[in-house]
C-alpha cells in the first residue's frame, strides 16, 4: 500500500533542503520512494512554485499530470474558479475517490503559505518511526493520507499511460 506523505517546512527552502535526507533514508532502505515533488512559496510571491522529483532513480510512478492536478487543486484552482472545465473536474473526482479528499486539500492549503514549503512523497515500505523522527528533527510538520491498494491502483490508471 502506498502512502502520500506531506512534510511542511517553515521556510521556502526547507522542502528542497530535505531532499538529501529523503535520499539518505531511501539509501538506508527505511523508505521506498515511488514518486515525489515539492512546492515552495517565497515570502514575497503571490503563488507557490512546484518541482517534480520522481523516485531519485528515474521517472516517477505517477508523473507530472498527477502532481500538476494535485498542486492545481491545492494552490491554484481557487484563483481559476469555474474556468477549469469539466475535464479537470473529472480528474479531481478521481483524486477524491483515491483518498485525496477535500479535507486533505484544505489542510495542505491552510498549512503551506507564503514563506513556507512542502515535500510531497508517494512511498511504501517506510519504517515510519525512524522516517518520522528524521524529518521532525528538521522541524518539519507532518500531514499524511494513506491510500488503499484500490486507491493506489485508481491513481495509476488515471495518471499513467
N, C-alpha and C positions, 0 to 999 in steps of 0.2 A: 504494500500500500504506500502510495506517495503522500508526502506531506508538503503543503505550501506554507513556508515559514516567512514571516516578515520581521526583520530586525530594524528598528527605528533608532537613529543616532541623532544626538543633539547638535551636530554640526553638518554643514553641507558636504564636507569631505569624508565624514565618518563611514558611510557605506563603501565608498571606493577604497578607503584605507583598510577596511575589514576583509577585502578580497584575499589578501595574503593569508589571513587567519583561516578563511574558508578553505583555501587550497591546502594549507597545512593540515587541517582536520581531515580532509579527504585523503591526503597522502598517508596519514596515520590510520586510515580505514575506520575513522569514527563516524563517517557520513559518506553517502554516495550521492553526488550532485547529478541530478537529471537535467536541470536547466537552472539558469539564474539570470537576474537582471537587477539593476538598481536605478533609483531615482534620486536626484539631488536638487535642492532648491536653494539657490543663493539668496541671501537676505534681501537684496535689493531687486530681485527678479519678480516679474508678475506671475510666471509659471515655472514649474519644475522642468528639468531636462532628464532624459532617460537614456539608459545604456543597457543593451542586451549582452550577457556574458556567455551563456551556453554552459557547457559542462566542464570547462577547463581542458577538455580533451577533444574538442571538435564542436560541431553544431549541436545546439540544444535539442531536447526532445520535442519541444512544442514550437519553437521558432518565434519569429517576430510578430506574426499575426496575433498569437496569444498575448504576448506582452503588450503589443500596441493596443489591443482592445481593453485589456485589464487596466493599463495606465490611463487610457482614454476615459473609461468609466469612472475611475477614481478621481482624476485630476482635471480632465478637460471637458467631459460631457456636460456638466452643469453650465459651462460657458456656452457650449454649442446649442443647447436646448433642442427644439424639435427638428433642427436641420440635420440630424444624424441619419435619418432614413430608416426604413424597415429592415434592411439587411443587417445593420449594426444592432438593431433591436433584437433580431432573432439570435444573433451570436451572443448578445448579452444574456438572453434567456438560457442559452446553453451553459454559460458560466454559472448561472444560478442553479441549474439542475446538477451541475458538477460540484456543488458545495461552496462556491464563491458567491455568497448571497449579499443582500443589501446591508446587513449588519456588518459583515466583513469590510465591504467597500466604505461604509460610513465611518467605521473605526479607523481605517487607514487614512481616509481623507482628513479626519479630525486630528490625527496624530502627526502627519507629515505636513509641515507648514514652512513658510519661508525661514531659511537659516538651518534647516534640518535635512536629513537624507534617510533613505531606507533601502535595505538589501532584501530582495525577494528571492527565495531559494526553493526550488522544487527538488525534493530529496527523498531518499529512502534509506533504510538500514542505519539510522542515526543512533548513536549511543547518546541518548537525549540528555542525561545529566551532565556528561562531560562536554558536549557541544554547547549546551546552555550556559554552563559555568564559564567557558572560554569567552563567549560573546558578552555575558554580563560583566566580565572583568573589563571590557572595553567601554562600559557604560551604556550598552545597547538595551533597548526595551523590546520585549518580545510580544508580537501579535501573530497568531497562527490559526490555521484552519486545516483539519485533517480531511483527506479525500479517501473515500472508499475505493475499492478496486473498480467498481462500476463507474464511479465518478471520474476516476483517472482515465478509464477507457473512453468515456464520452469526450473528455478533453482532447485526447489523442485523435479520435475520429473527427472531431470538429476542426482542429487546428493543424493537422498534418495531412499531407497529400500522399 
